[in-house]
Amino acid sequence: MSSKTNILAVAQAKAKHPANSDQAQPAEPVHRTYTFPTPQDDEPALWPEIRTIIETSIRDNPRNRQVELGPSELGTDSLHTLAAKLAGWPQQQSVGWLPYIGTAVHAQFEKLFPTLNPQGFDEDREGKRFETEKRVTVGRIQGLYGGYKVSGSIDLYDRKNATTVDWKIVGQTTLRNVKANGISQQYAVQASLYGLGLANEEQPIKRSAIYFLPRNAVSLNDALPWEHQWDPQPGKWALARAQLTVNIMDIIEQADGPEVRDAWISLLPPSPTHDFSDGTWPDDDPLGLNEPNTNVVPDKWKQLIPLLEATYPGEKNE
């Protein structure tokens, strides 16, 4: 066989080999993606201790240990919660993570705004525009076993604009509800009471502001600011309602004892909207398994319940 014939045979053999065919596909490298461990892969050893530290800090926060009612609670539309707190009933509440997020934001703002004030010695703070966590006394509640001043802390007081500011760190549901229906009675009463506290000190007060800041958004574009001329009437109504509730409970207790007083509290209605304290009291029965013993409370005391107003009777601004 000639050399020419040999070369042709080799060329034909190579052409027939799959590796040299136009249809042959180059082999792709094999790439394996590493799978990182999931939280379920290993039993957490440190987390129980860390969680205990966090929850203990939340539980021991002064905001959570408050026994006496403050401005943020007097506006509730749950008569049952109002009376139970005024009576000093114990509450069974889980450690609140979402409120703690709000507390953390408050703490940052508490540090931020005073840095914007002019520096210098000013013992009375009269020359400072911003004052954070300003303590004010909004009124007093007097009862059978004494009384106490109703006090609270204003998140931010803008003295230049005579405005109180309250931060609310909320989720999308609250943002939508406020946008559609306005602020709740509880928030309106709280703002009104803060203004009363400033008026009691003869400090300037003209406007109330509540800024609803989105807890789950990536920016403040979804924030919902509420500002309004200060109205003292909702705060005065809430203080009068609380005092009336205490007076009625004291009369019942003096006449028939604390057991009848507590049974009367159990007859008071919960919130028609929503109150986080509903469901945390000793007499709460969320599953409806127990029938309340209404026979314990004489009719004369039951007839006093309509004297208490769950909602502010003032005219709604259109």
Number of C-alpha atoms within 10 A of each C-alpha: 5 6 8 8 10 10 10 11 12 10 11 10 10 13 13 10 10 11 12 12 11 8 8 10 10 7 6 6 6 5 6 6 5 6 6 7 8 7 8 7 8 8 8 9 8 8 10 9 9 11 11 11 12 13 16 12 13 19 17 11 13 10 13 14 10 10 13 16 19 20 27 18 19 26 30 27 23 24 26 23 27 24 21 21 19 20 19 11 15 12 14 11 13 9 15 12 12 12 16 19 14 16 18 11 16 20 14 10 16 17 11 12 16 16 10 11 12 12 10 8 8 10 7 7 11 10 15 17 17 21 20 21 15 16 15 22 20 25 19 14 19 14 17 12 6 7 11 12 15 19 20 20 18 24 21 22 25 18 19 12 13 17 23 27 20 22 19 23 21 19 15 14 9 15 20 12 12 15 13 9 8 12 16 15 17 22 19 21 27 27 28 26 35 33 28 24 25 22 17 13 12 9 13 15 23 15 19 23 20 21 16 22 23 20 20 11 12 8 10 11 9 15 17 16 13 16 13 12 12 21 19 16 14 22 27 16 20 25 21 15 21 21 17 17 22 20 16 19 25 19 14 21 16 11 11 13 13 15 13 19 22 20 17 24 23 23 17 20 15 21 18 11 9 12 15 11 20 16 16 16 18 12 16 14 13 10 6 8 7 10 7 13 11 13 9 13 20 13 10 9 15 14 9 12 17 9 11 14 14 22 18 20 9 9 6 6 4 3
